[in-house]
Each structure stands twice: as structure tokens, then as C-alpha cells.
Amino acid sequence: MASTLCNYLPELLCKFPSIDQTLMRGVRKTVDDSFKSFVRAYGNVIDALTTPLQHFLNGLESLFVNTPWFIILAVMVLVVYFASRNMRIVAVTVIGMLFIGLVGLWEDTMITLAIVTVSTLLAIVIGIPIGILMARSDRAQSVVNPILDVMQTLPSFVYLIPVVMIFGIGKVPGVIAVVIYAVPPMIRLTNLGIRLVDREVLEAADAFGSSPGQKLMNVQIPLALPTVMAGINQTIMMSLAMVVVASMIGVGGLGKNVLQAISNQFLTIGFLNGFALVAIAIIFDRTSQAYGKRLQRHTEVVHG
């Protein structure tokens, strides 16, 4: 039917007009060559800038892997308890980590924890200042929001292309890809939390003669902390999700095992590593949510 109809219509109406392929090839070649020339020209500078990150990641990974398991488990239990004050979450942490150790995935899990920890810290360091800038400036928000929209809708695999071209293959490029993928919720929720602070509270701070910096540090950020914690929670979850994708460019740990299981069709290995990632995600998620709720109750008591 459609082909018959096209016999009686101009080609322009049946075949969608597209840019000339020769022109498209020329544009692609120009962009790709320019990008490669930039990387070759500034490769040494890029390596120098990423060296501290490489040392930090290697040091943290070595600490997690070489520390006896019972010390790591004890520290995790203490952190989870003091953050959540919930024995159920502590019990889930113990059961989850014991399961990971019993199936032989302790070392890979420590590598993944190191990567997620570094990625989350970087996302916090980058995301909070940008979120604060957006909260203080509508113009900045109008500029950054479309960028965040693109970052959150772009397929995660696409992040790997420029990262590999600039930084090569390895753990640091993987961490950078994870940070790019995971930082948007940190920025958005920091911005949202500060903007949701009650105007009456801000007016009271102005009445007491607070400067913009004092108002930010002593009023807005403390009241926005529960929302900021939600951003940290989402950043951690997205980091764990991206670790599997980033394993394609040299990130080790559980993500590498999942990728190998997919390549070799090892069902059991894939599910065990997947369950290990789920266990870590549940521990982080429940702990950060409980801590956020505690912060919320605290702010309601202090400012209610």
C-alpha cells in the first residue's frame, strides 16, 4: 500500500530528506580529528591532572583489600549503626557482607566499594557547589538544567566514548565515567533543597544581619541537608549501576565479573555478582535513607 502510494508522490514526500552523506562524513572526520589532536597535544597535562586521583583510588583500594575482613566488617557495622541507629539495617549489613564473603567475592567487593566511594566523593565535591550556584542564580539554573537533562537521558555507554578517547583504558577513566553519570542527582537535589528552605526563616536570618555566606552556611545548607542526603543516596545507587558498564574500560571488581559472565554465558557467576551488588546497594540505600530521616526529624525539632 505504502509503496504503491509512493509511485504517485514526489520522492521528497516518500523518502525523508537527509543531509548529504559526503558532507556528514566530512563533518564527522573534522570533529573526530580535532578531538584526537586535542588529546595528543594535551595528553601529558591530562595524565598529570589525573595522577592524584589514580594514587588516591589505588591507596583506598589497597586499604580495603589488604585490611583483614573482620576489621572491615566491624567498621561497616559501626558506620551503619551510628548513621541509622537501626539494628535491622545493621543485621542486613552483617548478613549481606557475610554472604559476599562466603561465595568468594570479598576482594572484588572491596574493589567495587573503593571505586564507588571515590566516585561518590568526587560527585559530592563537584555537585554541591554547582547545586548551590544554581540555587543562588536563576540564570545559572537555566543554563545547567538542560545540560543535566542531556546527562540523565544520554545512554550510559555513550559516556565511555569521550572518556576512553581522552583518558584511555583503566580505573581512573572508569571512575570519571561513573562520576559523569552519577553527579546530576547530586546537583539537582542540592539546588532543590536550598530553594525549598522556608522564606520566613531566610527573612529572620536577614533580620539578624546575616551575610549571604552566613545565611548559606548556617541556615540554608543545614535545613537542606535531608534533601542533599537524598541526592547522595541517588548518587551512590547510580554509581553502583554504572560500575558494571564502566567495567568495559578496565574497572575491576564485581562489574568485571558480571561482564565476563555475560560474555561467557556463566549464569551462576553473573547472578552471584549481581546479588553482591544488590546487597551493597541495599546497605547503602537503607543507611543513607535512615540518616536522612534522622536529619529531617532533627531539623523539625530545632526549627519547628
N, C-alpha and C positions, 0 to 999 in steps of 0.2 A: 504493500500500500504506500509506504513512505517513499520507496524507490520509484514507484510509478508517478507519484506526485512530483518528485524532483525532475522528472523528464520534461515537465511543463513549466518549471520555475527557473529563474536565473541561478547560476551556480552560487552567487553570493548569499542567496537565501537558504540554500541547502547545506553548504559547507561553511562552517563558522570562519570568518576571516581571521587570519593569524599573521603575526609578524613574519617577514621573510626569514627562512631558516639560515641563510647565509649571514644575514645581519645578526641574528641571535647567536650564531656560533662566534662571530666576531666580538660581540659584547661579552659573552662568557669567557672567551680567551683573554680579553683585555682585563677583566676583573680578576680572573684566576692568576694571570701572570703578575699583576700588580700586587696581589696578596702574597704570592710566593717571593717576589722581590723584596717586599717589606720584611718578611720573615728572615730572608737571607741577610738583609742589611742590619737588622737589629736582633739577630739570634743571640749574640753574646750578652746583650743587655737583658733580654728576656730570661736567659739562663741565670744571670746574676740576681735578678729580682725574685726568681722562684727558688733559689738555693736555700734561703732561711726557712721557707715552707717545707722544702724537702727534708732538712735537718730536723725540724720540729715533728713532722709526721713520722720519720724514721725513729726518732727518740721515743715518741709516745708509743709507737707500735712495739718497739723493743721492750719498753717498760711493761706493757700489757702482756706480751707473750712470755717474757722471762720471769715475771713475778709468779711465785707459787699460786696455784689455783685457789687455795683456801683463803689466801690474803685478798685476792681479787674479789672473791665471793663475799668475804666479810665486809670489805669496803663498799661493795654494791648494796649489801643489806643495810648498812648504816646510812648510806646516802638516801636510799629509798625510804627508810623509816623516818629520818628527820625531815625529808621533803613531804611525805604523805601522811605520816603519823597513822598509818593504816596497816594493821597486821595481815589483812588479807592480801594486800599488794606485796608485802614482804614475803608471804608464803608463796605467792605466784612467782616472785623473783627467784626464790630458792629452788622451787620445782623446775622452773624453766631453765635455769643455769645448770642444774644437775642433769637434766635431760640432755642438754647440749654436750656436756662432758661425757656422759655415758655412751653417746653414739659416736664419739671420737671427733667432735667438731669444735673442741675448746680453742685450739690455736687459731683456726680460721675465724672463729667468732671474735677473738681478741683483735685480729687484724681488721675485721669489719668495724668493731667498736672504735678502734683508733681512727679509721677513716671517717666514720660518722661524727665522732667527737670533733675532729679538726674541721670538717665541713660545717658543722653546726656553729662552732665558734666563729669561723670566718663569716658565715651568713649573719650572725648576730652583730659582729663588728661592722659589717657593711650595711645591713638592713636597718638597724636602729637609727643611725644618723640620717639616712635618706628618708626614713619614715618621719622623723622629727622635722626635717626640712619641708616635707610635703604638708605636714600639719600646720606649719607656720606660714606657708605660702600657697595660695590657691593657684598661682601661676606655675609653681614647681609641680603641684599635683596634676595640673592639666598636661604638663609635659611628660611626667613619669608614668602616669596611668596607662597611656597607650603602649608604652614600652613594656610594662608589666603584663598587659593583655597579650601581647605577642609572645612574651616569655612563657606564659602559662598555657598558651594554646599550641605553640610550636612543638611538634613531636620530639620526644626526648632524644631520639637517635640523631636528630639534626644537630644538636649541640656538640656532638662528638667531632663533626667535620672541621669547624674552625679551630677547635681546641687541639686536635691532632696536628693540624697544619702549623699552628703556632708553637705548641709546646712539645709535640712529638708523642711517643708512647711511654706510659709509665704511671706511677701512682699520683704524682702531682697533677698531670693533666686530668686524671680521673677525678681528683678532688675538686679541681676547678670546674669541671663539667657538673659535678654534683652541686656545688655552690650556686652556679648559674641557674640550675633547675630548682633549687630549694629556697632561694632567697626571696622570691616575690611575696609569699605569705608573711614573712617577717616584716617586710616593708609595709605592706597593706595594713596589717593589724596594728603595727606601731602607730601609723598615721590615724587609723580609726580610733584606737584607744585614747590618744591625746585629744582628738576632735570631740570625743564623747564626754570629756570632763565637763561637769556642770558649770554653766556660765556664772551662777551665783557664787560658786567657790572661787572662780577666777576674779570676779568683781571684789570679793572680800580680800583676796591677795593684793589686788591693786590698791584697795583702800588702806592696807597696811604698808604701802610704799614699796612693794616687792618690785625688783627689776625684772625684765623679761627672762634673764637667765635664772634668777632665784625662783621665779614663778614656774619655770620649766622643771628645774631640778627638785624643788620642794613641794610642788603641788601637782603639776600635770603628769610627770612620769610616775610618781608613787600611785596616783589614782588610776593610771593607765596600765599598771603592772599586770593585773589579771588578763587583760586583752593581749598584752605583749607576751605573756606566758602561753596564751593560746597560739600566738604566732610561732613561738619556739617549738611548741608541740607539733604544729604542722610542718615546720622546717625539718624536724627530726624524722617525721614519717616520710616526707618526700625524699630525704637523704637516703633512707633505707631502701626506698623504692628504686632510686637512681643507681644505687651501688651495683645492682645486677646488670644494668645497661652499661655502666662505666667499666665493668669487668672486660668489655670488648677491647678496651685500650690499655690494659695492663694492670688494672686494680685487682688485687688479690682478695683473699677471704672467701666468704660464703658466695658472693656474686660469681667468682671464677668457677666455683664448683657447680653452680646452677647452669652456667653457660656450657661447661663441659658435659653436664648431664643432658642438656638439650642436644648438643652436637652428636653425642654417642648413644642417645636414647636410653639413658640409665634412669629408669623410673624411680627406683628406691633412693638413689643418691639425690636426685632432684627434689623429691618430697622431703627428705630429711633436712637438707639445707634450707628448703623453703620454710619448713616448720621452725628451724632455728631462727630465721629472720622474723617469723611471726612472733616467736617468743620474745625476742629483743624488742620488737615494735610494741607488744603488749606492755612490757615492763616500762618502757619509756613513756608510752601513752598514758597509762594509768597513774604513773608517778607525777608527770607534769600536770595532768588534769587535776589530781588531788592537791598539788601545790598551788595551782591557780585558784582553786576553790577556797583554799585556806587564805590566800591573799585577798580574795574577794570578801570573805567574812571579816577579815581584819580591817579592810578599808571601810566596810559598812559600819563596824563598831566605832572606829576612830572618827569618821566623818558623818556618821548617821545622826 
